[in-house]
Amino acid sequence: MAQAQAQAKIGLPNDLEPYWMPFTANRAFKKRPRLVVGAKDMHYITSDGRRLIDGSAGLWCTNAGHNRVPIVEAIQREAATLDYAPAFQFSHPKAFELASRVAALAPGDLDHVFFCNSGSEAVDTALKIALAYHNVRGNGSRVRLIGRERGYHGVGFGGIAVGGIVNNRKQFGALFAGVDHLQMTYNREKQAFTIGEPEWGAHLADDLDRLVALHDASTIAAVIVEPVAASTGVLPPPKGYLERLRAICDKHGILLIFDEVITGFGRMGYAFAAERYGVIPDMITFAKGVTSGSVPMGGVLVRKGIYDAFMKGPEHVIELFHGYTYSAHPLACAAGLATLDLYREEGLFERGSSARASWKLRGRKLRWR
Ligand SMILES: Cc1ncc(COP(=O)(O)O)c(C=O)c1O
């Protein structure tokens, strides 16, 4: 009977209805589905056999291209060796190896890595670490979180609260209290047709001083920004803006978080935009490119001083009550290690950097057409 039921299940038509697709106009899609069934390097293969150039690298995530053999093989090997290891009170060697490798790529003393499974989880994790950091240091009144207009920080409650994209917020109630937003950095009149980082706009970082005057620094835990905004339309930071934001955060003891879920792992021609701009935040969130999109993974890079602040008190007590069943999943770690090898062996970050000049030129030509 059970077997007959199982077979009946297998015999079900492959209906489009049950799958509620994310960020998609479901009814329109299901009338004219766009399905990809394979991928290799920079191409997708569609269900009707066409090859499509994947100009956006998936959702900005397949930084090394699709179905790269070393990554595929690493995942296959790991699946056959250690399909899962408990993330709490147990671990496996590749988790430590990948954390060391990611930390070695990061600038400054961003020496510690907390793993999760997506950019949204990375953002929520970073916000929680910020709140808990102030708490463990006896500054429990620092509970406010500051984002920026037009910012995208994923779709967790923390991420949409600090995020500034209206459609991602408006259906979901009051979110959480104590969040405020910096002014966006884009001004069409002053910045249109800028090549690279706009000259105008560094002073917009001073908006943080306005929020400090409004709320008092003693109530503010952290500021989170994308160093280059991406989901809202690509907005490089005005020259000097990130430096100024760093200085204001330092002045007031506010943590600065760079959300590098998109800008990490080569997209800026460096491992992280923090290095590209010479500004070291207190935390960096990452995801996507860490496995070149092959297995879901995210994480937060944390400066040594923040990690150390938690490593006090009795050693048998859990320092941070946070984590995910799939934190540092073995398949993700194997994929991450193979991906980082590939980036290094093929010099992909450097190649990204050297392509910058010619892309700038081509972008300008588009304007002239
Ligand atoms: C800057 C930034 N943060 C967070 C996220 C959320 O990542 P995910 O979709 O993996 O949850 C994204 C996704 O594009 C992003 O661009």
The ligand as a Tripos MOL2 file, in Angstrom:
@<TRIPOS>MOLECULE
LIG
   16    16     1     0     0
SMALL
NO_CHARGES

@<TRIPOS>ATOM
      1 C1         23.6870   43.6000    0.6160 C.3       1 LIG1
      2 C2         22.8260   42.4000    0.8110 C.ar      1 LIG1
      3 N1         22.5920   41.9500    2.0510 N.ar      1 LIG1
      4 C3         21.8540   40.8610    2.2890 C.ar      1 LIG1
      5 C4         21.2860   40.1610    1.2480 C.ar      1 LIG1
      6 C5         20.4220   38.9760    1.5290 C.3       1 LIG1
      7 O1         21.0190   37.8110    1.1120 O.3       1 LIG1
      8 P1         20.1420   36.4830    0.9650 P.3       1 LIG1
      9 O2         19.2370   36.6760   -0.1810 O.co2     1 LIG1
     10 O3         21.1880   35.4070    0.7730 O.co2     1 LIG1
     11 O4         19.4130   36.2850    2.2520 O.co2     1 LIG1
     12 C6         21.5070   40.5770   -0.0550 C.ar      1 LIG1
     13 C7         20.9310   39.8560   -1.1890 C.2       1 LIG1
     14 O5         21.0390   40.2070   -2.3260 O.2       1 LIG1
     15 C8         22.2870   41.7350   -0.2840 C.ar      1 LIG1
     16 O6         22.4850   42.2190   -1.5060 O.3       1 LIG1
@<TRIPOS>BOND
     1     1     2 1
     2     2     3 ar
     3     2    15 ar
     4     3     4 ar
     5     4     5 ar
     6     5     6 1
     7     5    12 ar
     8     6     7 1
     9     7     8 1
    10     8     9 2
    11     8    10 1
    12     8    11 1
    13    12    13 1
    14    12    15 ar
    15    13    14 2
    16    15    16 1
@<TRIPOS>SUBSTRUCTURE
     1 LIG1         1 GROUP 0 **** ****
